[in-house]
Amino acid sequence: MNPILVLLRKDFALFFRDKASISLTFLVPFALIYLLGQIFHVNSSSPGPAGIPVAVVNQSDNPAAARLVDALKAEKTFKVLTKFVNPDKTTRPLTEEDLRPLMRADDFRFALVIPRDVIRTDSIGIHLKTYSNPRNEIEAQMVSGILQKDLFSKVPELLGQSLQARARAYLGDPRLDRFNSSLATAVSDAFGGDEARIKSRLENGDLGLGRVGDSDTPPAAGAAATDTPDVFSRIVKVDNVQVAGRDVKSPEATLLVGGWAMQFLLFAVTASATALFREKEHGIFQRVLSAPVTRGDILWSKFLYGICLGLLQLMTLFLAGHLLYGIEIGGHLGLLVVVCVFAAAACTSFGMLIAAISPTQESARGLSTFVILLMSAIGGAWFPVSLMPEVIQRFSKLTLVYWSMEGFSQVLWSHDTLVELLPTLGYLSLITAIVMGVSVWRFNRGRIFD
């Protein structure tokens, strides 16, 4: 047989004997393609994100305001919240005073307030108010765009009511009634239709703006109606209130660098933990265990080493973010170090678990690559969690990447106190304790120290 073919056969034999190489070549790409398809809703019957929480406070008794709330509820992208849940599980309508505390607690990041003066009396126009905590630029722009679409779909009706109110103030009821009757007669004579119905619609503010006849069919692509939002944006007054992050100098980098840092840290710490296999091959464990040292001493020394290495790497990356992108870390350095310690501990416990359950260093590398990429994807390091299907969002909160990024955002974006950070640190501690407990149990039952 040709020597080249023999060597080729040898390479394939070695490849298929290496489970890590097989997983990296076939299984990891397949799993990531499937995951990315789920995130981007490929071939889904309902494309686009769904279930983004948006609070709505309706202070107006105007029927058009209620229809606007219904339009928002009909949006699959939104999960509209209108109720406040009391500690005893009873509910009451949300108020504007509830919004800031709930947004600080990250129950939701966007809210719309329809004030009592939604129909402005001082001039022709409409008054609305939005609250936001734009911790992710992609999510914020998407929510803003869909909100504007729904708002402008109801603006013509509200604007017509504003025009009627201003006309009533200048003309009085009798003269306005005669004007509406004359206009209804003229429209009926020119275009047809029931005169009484046209007058009723005029009195209710329905001027037919943005409408094609009485049909509900949307205008054709490229029609002049596409310019309607630009027209209405000049007469719709929207007060925008940013609840958190308004003073952050480099918001995009502040929210992104943490995710990048976690991914790099996971790879570094896992590589350090899997070095246990190399120490076993070189006989280091046998020499160390001959001294007054226990297996537990070796494992906990590796754990502390991983924390120190992780803390050093995270702080180096945040310092790089400060120098390159202007991330403000000086005023929050103490709390940032605290979060980095807990994040490094969680990452180190993960690396120890990979080493504990893997039979060889090669299989540990393959498994760690797959799990790290998976956690980074669903944990929010690559994409906003809110863009993913609701099922994947539930799994996101089981990952250490999610809670680490939550801690970074609380310190650098929301500027939370230590007390406000405690729940996030508690979740990271719980993950560390569970994963490290399983790792120590597996190490004690395994053969790595033999």
C-alpha positions in Angstrom: 0.0 0.0 0.0 1.2 3.5 -0.7 2.9 4.9 2.3 0.9 8.1 2.0 -2.4 6.2 2.3 -1.0 4.2 5.3 -0.1 7.4 7.1 -3.5 8.9 6.2 -5.2 5.9 7.7 -3.1 6.3 10.8 -4.2 9.9 11.2 -7.8 9.0 10.9 -7.4 6.2 13.4 -5.8 8.5 15.9 -8.5 11.1 15.3 -11.4 8.8 15.9 -9.7 7.5 19.1 -9.6 11.0 20.5 -13.1 11.8 21.8 -12.1 15.4 22.5 -11.2 16.0 18.8 -14.4 14.4 17.6 -16.5 16.6 19.9 -14.7 19.8 18.9 -15.0 18.9 15.2 -18.6 17.8 15.1 -20.6 18.0 18.3 -19.7 21.5 19.4 -20.4 23.2 16.0 -23.7 21.3 15.7 -24.8 22.3 19.2 -23.8 25.9 18.7 -25.5 26.1 15.3 -28.7 24.8 16.9 -28.4 27.2 19.8 -27.8 30.2 17.5 -30.8 29.1 15.4 -33.0 29.2 18.5 -31.7 32.6 19.5 -32.4 34.1 16.1 -35.7 32.2 15.8 -34.7 30.5 12.5 -37.7 28.9 10.8 -39.8 29.9 13.8 -43.6 30.5 13.4 -43.1 33.7 15.5 -39.8 35.3 14.5 -38.3 37.9 16.8 -37.9 38.1 20.6 -40.9 37.5 22.9 -41.8 38.2 26.5 -39.7 41.4 27.1 -41.3 42.8 30.3 -42.7 46.3 29.8 -44.7 48.1 32.6 -47.6 50.2 31.6 -49.3 52.8 33.9 -52.5 54.2 32.5 -53.6 57.3 34.4 -56.1 58.4 31.8 -59.7 57.5 31.4 -59.6 58.2 27.7 -60.9 55.2 25.7 -58.1 55.6 23.2 -55.5 55.2 26.0 -57.1 51.9 26.9 -56.9 50.8 23.3 -53.2 51.7 23.3 -52.6 49.4 26.3 -54.5 46.7 24.4 -52.3 47.2 21.4 -49.2 46.8 23.5 -50.6 43.6 25.1 -51.2 42.2 21.6 -47.5 42.6 20.8 -45.7 39.2 21.1 -42.5 41.0 21.8 -43.8 42.4 25.0 -45.0 41.0 28.3 -47.1 43.9 29.5 -47.2 44.4 33.3 -50.0 46.5 34.7 -50.3 45.1 38.3 -48.1 45.4 41.4 -47.9 42.2 43.4 -48.1 42.8 47.2 -46.2 40.6 49.7 -49.4 38.7 50.5 -49.7 37.9 46.7 -52.7 40.3 46.2 -52.4 42.8 43.3 -53.2 46.4 42.6 -52.7 48.6 39.6 -49.2 49.8 39.0 -48.5 53.5 39.8 -45.7 55.8 38.6 -44.2 55.7 42.0 -43.7 52.0 41.7 -41.6 52.1 38.6 -38.2 53.3 39.8 -37.8 50.8 42.7 -39.0 47.9 40.5 -36.6 48.9 37.7 -33.7 49.2 40.1 -34.6 45.6 41.2 -34.5 44.7 37.5 -38.1 43.4 37.5 -38.4 45.2 34.1 -36.3 47.7 32.2 -38.9 49.7 30.3 -42.1 51.4 31.2 -44.8 53.6 29.6 -46.9 56.1 31.5 -50.1 57.5 29.9 -50.7 60.6 32.0 -54.0 62.1 32.8 -53.2 65.0 30.4 -52.5 62.6 27.5 -54.7 65.1 25.4 -52.8 68.3 25.8 -55.0 71.4 26.6 -52.3 74.1 26.2 -51.6 73.3 22.6 -52.4 70.7 19.9 -50.6 67.5 20.7 -50.2 64.5 22.9 -48.3 63.9 26.1 -46.7 60.6 27.0 -43.9 59.5 29.3 -41.4 56.6 29.2 -39.0 55.2 31.7 -36.0 53.1 30.7 -33.0 51.3 32.2 -31.1 50.5 28.9 -28.6 48.0 30.2 -28.3 46.6 26.7 -28.3 48.8 23.6 -29.7 46.2 21.2 -32.6 45.5 23.5 -33.3 49.2 24.2 -33.4 50.1 20.5 -35.7 47.2 19.7 -38.2 48.0 22.5 -38.1 51.7 21.6 -38.8 51.0 18.0 -41.8 48.7 18.7 -43.2 51.2 21.3 -43.0 54.0 18.8 -44.8 51.8 16.2 -47.7 51.1 18.6 -47.8 54.7 19.9 -48.1 56.1 16.4 -50.8 53.6 15.5 -53.0 55.3 18.1 -51.6 58.9 17.7 -54.1 59.8 14.9 -57.1 59.1 17.2 -55.5 60.9 20.1 -54.4 63.8 17.9 -58.0 64.1 16.5 -59.3 64.4 20.1 -56.7 67.1 20.8 -57.8 69.1 17.7 -61.5 68.7 18.8 -60.6 69.9 22.3 -58.8 73.0 21.0 -61.6 73.8 18.6 -64.1 73.5 21.3 -62.1 75.9 23.5 -62.1 78.5 20.6 -65.5 77.9 19.0 -67.7 76.6 21.7 -69.9 73.5 21.5 -72.6 74.9 19.2 -70.2 76.2 16.5 -68.0 73.1 16.7 -71.1 70.9 16.3 -72.1 72.8 13.2 -68.5 72.6 11.9 -68.5 68.8 12.3 -71.9 68.5 10.7 -70.8 70.5 7.7 -67.5 68.6 7.4 -69.3 65.3 7.6 -71.8 66.3 4.9 -69.0 67.4 2.6 -67.1 64.1 3.1 -70.2 62.1 2.6 -71.2 64.0 -0.6 -67.6 63.7 -2.0 -66.6 60.2 -1.0 -69.8 58.5 0.1 -70.6 56.9 3.4 -73.0 57.4 6.3 -73.1 61.1 7.3 -74.0 60.4 11.0 -71.2 57.8 11.3 -68.7 60.2 9.8 -69.7 62.9 12.2 -69.5 60.5 15.2 -66.0 59.6 14.1 -64.9 63.2 13.8 -66.3 64.0 17.3 -64.3 61.0 18.7 -61.1 62.3 17.1 -60.9 59.8 14.2 -59.8 62.0 11.3 -58.8 59.0 9.2 -55.1 60.0 9.4 -52.9 57.2 8.2 -55.9 55.2 7.1 -56.8 53.9 3.6 -60.5 54.2 3.3 -62.3 52.1 6.0 -60.1 49.1 5.3 -57.8 47.5 7.8 -55.4 46.6 5.1 -52.0 48.2 5.6 -50.7 50.6 2.9 -48.5 49.2 0.2 -44.8 49.3 0.6 -43.3 52.6 -0.2 -46.6 54.5 0.4 -46.5 58.0 1.8 -47.8 56.7 5.1 -44.3 55.6 6.0 -43.6 59.2 6.7 -46.4 59.4 9.3 -44.1 58.8 12.3 -41.9 61.8 11.3 -45.0 64.0 11.2 -46.5 62.8 14.4 -43.1 62.9 16.3 -43.3 66.7 16.1 -46.6 66.9 17.9 -46.2 64.0 20.3 -44.4 65.1 23.5 -42.7 62.1 25.1 -40.9 62.6 28.4 -38.0 60.1 28.5 -36.7 59.2 32.0 -33.6 57.0 32.2 -33.6 55.4 35.7 -30.0 54.1 35.7 -26.8 54.5 33.7 -27.5 58.0 32.7 -24.1 59.3 34.0 -22.1 56.3 32.6 -19.5 57.7 30.2 -19.0 54.6 28.1 -22.3 52.6 28.4 -21.7 50.1 25.6 -18.2 49.1 26.7 -19.3 49.0 30.3 -21.9 46.4 29.5 -19.9 44.4 27.0 -16.4 44.0 28.6 -17.7 41.9 31.5 -19.1 39.3 29.2 -15.8 39.1 27.2 -13.8 38.9 30.4 -15.9 36.0 31.8 -15.4 34.0 28.6 -11.6 34.4 28.7 -11.5 33.7 32.4 -13.4 30.4 32.0 -10.9 29.2 29.4 -7.9 30.3 31.5 -9.1 28.8 34.8 -10.3 25.6 33.1 -6.9 25.1 31.5 -5.3 25.6 34.9 -7.6 23.0 36.6 -7.0 20.4 33.9 -3.3 20.8 34.5 -3.9 18.3 37.3 -3.6 15.6 34.6 -0.1 16.8 33.7 1.0 16.8 37.3 -0.3 13.3 37.6 1.7 12.1 34.6 4.9 13.7 35.9 4.5 12.0 39.3 4.2 15.2 41.2 1.2 14.1 43.3 3.0 11.0 44.5 5.9 13.1 45.7 3.6 15.7 47.3 1.4 13.1 49.0 4.5 11.5 50.5 4.8 14.7 52.6 2.3 15.6 55.4 -0.2 16.8 52.7 -3.7 15.4 52.1 -5.7 15.3 48.8 -7.9 18.0 50.2 -4.9 20.3 50.7 -4.0 19.8 47.0 -7.6 20.5 45.8 -8.1 23.6 48.0 -4.7 25.0 47.0 -5.8 24.6 43.4 -9.0 26.4 44.2 -7.3 29.3 45.8 -4.8 29.5 43.0 -7.7 29.7 40.5 -9.4 32.5 42.5 -6.1 34.5 42.6 -5.5 34.0 38.9 -9.1 34.8 38.0 -9.1 38.0 40.0 -5.9 39.1 38.4 -7.2 38.4 34.9 -10.6 40.1 35.5 -9.0 43.2 36.9 -6.5 43.3 34.1 -9.3 43.2 31.5 -11.3 45.8 33.3 -8.2 48.0 33.5 -7.8 47.5 29.7 -11.4 48.5 29.3 -10.8 51.7 31.3 -7.7 52.6 29.2 -9.1 51.7 25.8 -12.8 52.6 26.2 -13.1 54.8 29.2 -14.9 52.4 31.5 -15.2 54.1 35.0 -13.8 51.7 37.6 -12.1 54.1 40.0 -15.1 55.1 42.1 -16.4 51.5 42.3 -13.1 49.6 42.6 -13.9 48.0 46.0 -17.2 46.5 45.0 -15.8 45.5 41.6 -13.0 43.5 43.3 -15.7 41.8 45.5 -17.7 40.8 42.5 -14.6 39.6 40.6 -13.6 37.4 43.6 -17.0 35.7 43.7 -17.0 35.3 39.9 -13.4 33.9 39.9 -14.5 31.4 42.6 -17.4 30.2 40.5 -15.2 29.9 37.4 -12.6 28.0 39.3 -15.2 25.5 40.8 -16.4 24.9 37.2 -12.8 24.2 36.1 -12.4 21.8 39.0 -15.6 20.0 38.0 -14.5 19.5 34.4 -11.2 18.0 35.6 -13.0 15.8 38.1 -15.4 14.2 35.7 -13.1 13.9 32.7 -11.0 10.7 32.2 -8.2 12.5 30.3 -6.8 16.0 29.7 -7.9 15.8 26.0 -11.5 15.0 26.9 -11.5 17.8 29.6 -10.5 20.3 26.9 -13.2 19.2 24.6 -15.9 19.2 27.2 -14.8 22.5 28.7 -14.8 24.2 25.2 -18.4 23.0 24.6 -19.8 24.0 28.0 -17.9 27.4 28.1 -19.3 28.4 24.7 -22.8 27.2 25.7 -22.7 29.2 29.0 -21.4 32.3 27.3 -24.1 32.1 24.6 -27.1 31.6 26.9 -25.7 33.6 29.8 -25.7 36.9 27.9 -22.0 37.3 27.1 -22.8 37.2 23.3 -26.4 38.4 23.0 -29.0 40.0 25.2 -30.8 37.3 27.2 -34.1 39.0 26.4 -33.7 38.2 22.7 -33.7 34.4 23.4 -36.8 32.2 23.6 -38.3 32.1 27.1 -37.2 28.5 27.7 -33.6 29.4 27.1 -34.0 32.5 29.3 -34.9 30.2 32.2 -31.7 28.2 31.7 -29.7 31.5 31.5 -30.2 32.1 35.2 -28.6 28.7 36.0 -25.2 29.8 34.6 -22.4 31.5 36.4 -21.9 33.8 33.4 -25.3 35.3 33.9 -24.9 36.1 37.5 -21.3 37.4 37.1 -22.4 39.8 34.4 -25.3 40.8 36.6 -22.9 41.7 39.3 -20.6 43.7 36.9 -23.7 45.6 35.7 -24.9 46.4 39.2 -21.5 47.9 40.1 -20.5 49.7 36.9 -24.0 50.5 35.5 -26.5 50.9 38.3 -23.9 51.8 41.0 -25.5 49.6 43.5 -24.4 49.3 47.2 -23.0 46.2 48.8 -26.4 45.4 50.3 -28.0 45.6 46.9 -25.3 43.3 45.6 -25.9 40.6 48.2 -28.5 38.5 46.3 -26.2 38.3 43.2 -23.2 37.4 45.4 -25.4 34.8 47.1 -26.3 33.1 43.8 -22.6 33.0 42.8 -21.7 31.6 46.2 -24.4 28.9 45.9 -23.2 27.9 42.4 -19.6 27.7 43.8 -20.5 25.6 46.8 -22.6 23.1 44.8 -20.1 22.7 42.0 -17.1 22.6 44.3 -18.8 20.0 46.5 -19.5 17.7 43.6 -15.9 18.2 42.4 -14.3 17.3 45.7 -16.6 14.2 45.9 -15.6 13.1 42.4 -11.9 13.7 43.0 -12.0 11.6 46.2 -13.6 8.7 44.3 -11.5 9.1 41.2 -8.0 7.8 40.3 -6.2 11.1 39.6 -4.1 10.9 42.8 -3.3 7.2 42.3 
